[in-house]
């Protein structure tokens, strides 16, 4: 990769980060000004500075951090289970056309069902607790990983597959040597998308349950308390910060593992 291209990539990323920071500061200033001007009651919209201070204070609250840890544990477990199910299934459906056609109707029937709509059923079957959250997260995260895996296999270079077959390699060897490396960047992108979905659903499931432990439970209980808006927004800040950190970390892993992918090409010298 040419140094000039790499420099342009780095400059573009720095510009995007700067613009993102400017957007955050503008939103912060707008919320602060709107609250302190009296146009909106502080009970409904506390000043952004107070919310930020409260979010920092929560970082020293052991009970709150334990709840965040419980949410992250459910998130990670559900995401791992989804990957363990979706990647092998996607490889099967993408490499065996007959299996893909046979499963298409079932997949198209289940895919539009929102995970939140399954909360009453899953709660009835599994009871309240982390098991329900893990099941919902797993269900929601299977789809982006599954479809990205199938799509990635479809992008495999036919010449590479034909060359391996010409040298006597079987279907499984062709899949592992040509299909899987070609699909790997797409699978990683699917995992990144699923990770954001998993965190949203983990917090939302805890909010709807309203009891137990977790970040969503903290937000739900703060919402029922008198003058709890500041705690609710502070919990939302934590949820957003966790999502941002997760996305940045997974993007960095993608860039390091798959530098040849078009979206990451030129990011490393």
Buried (B, 14 or more C-beta within 10 A) or exposed (E): EEEEEBEEBBEEEEEEEEEEEEEEEEEBEEBBEBBBEEEEEBEEBBBBEBBBEBBEEBEEEEEBBEBBEBBBBBBBBBBBBBBEBBBEBBBBBBBBEEEBEEBEEEBEEEEEEEBBEBBEEBBEEBEEBBBBBBBBBBBBBBBBBBBBBBBBBEEBEEEBBEBBBEEEBEEEEBBEBBBBBBBBBBBBBBBBBBBBBBBBBBBBBBBBBBEBBBBBBBBBBBBEEEEBBBBBBBBBBBBEEBBEEBBEEBBEEBBEEBBEBEEBBBBEE
